[in-house]
């Protein structure tokens, strides 16, 4: 999909799904397809950890254990990001909200700006497959393109297909043991949000076990429909 489709009103999209469902991958594609801005609280928290900020220091051990960082830290970090001017183009929330409290806080934040959630899209996948998907993944350190030991190697070993970079990184929490903890946290604290958004009439469910390009097309069709 080469063209960037411009949406008439700024969309607020939420991608829901367990670790490994493809939220980050699809959020990056929605950025390309619609000019939306991806807001990943996981990325924002990892940046805070790397920068050694107070929030980062408080979040680090919790993230390494595969548990959820407290709502106050996450909300402060998200609010800072949402104050940047680029979010006016519309946003894709990736990995947020993850608790009832975060969902309610998001509703409040949006209401103050005269906005609401356009759609919450649940990427439905098989849990056991997620352990394998997440455990083998890594990204280009320069451009963030995603790869996988088994499913998606660069065409030329050691060189990023997208930018030619030669340094790659793996997340500290992408190991089988921590992924199982993250899946538990997802089911206990985040999966109930599916019903929360269903009750508000903004839930969309998609089968996310298929090919990345097929899921991209399905998502694009949903975004066009809900933004019309
Ligand atoms: P992610 O990159 O979305 O897989 O998030 C990685 C880790 O960051 C999670 O396992 C949590 O420890 C933390 N995290 C990210 N987003 C949130 C959130 N919305 N609420 C609480 N913790 C979060």
Boltz pocket constraint, residues with backbone or C-beta under 6 A from the ligand:
constraints:
  - pocket:
      binder: B
      contacts: [[A, 19], [A, 41], [A, 42], [A, 43], [A, 45], [A, 59], [A, 62], [A, 63], [A, 64], [A, 66], [A, 67], [A, 68], [A, 69], [A, 70], [A, 74], [A, 94], [A, 95], [A, 96], [A, 97], [A, 98], [A, 99], [A, 102], [A, 173], [A, 182]]
      max_distance: 6.0
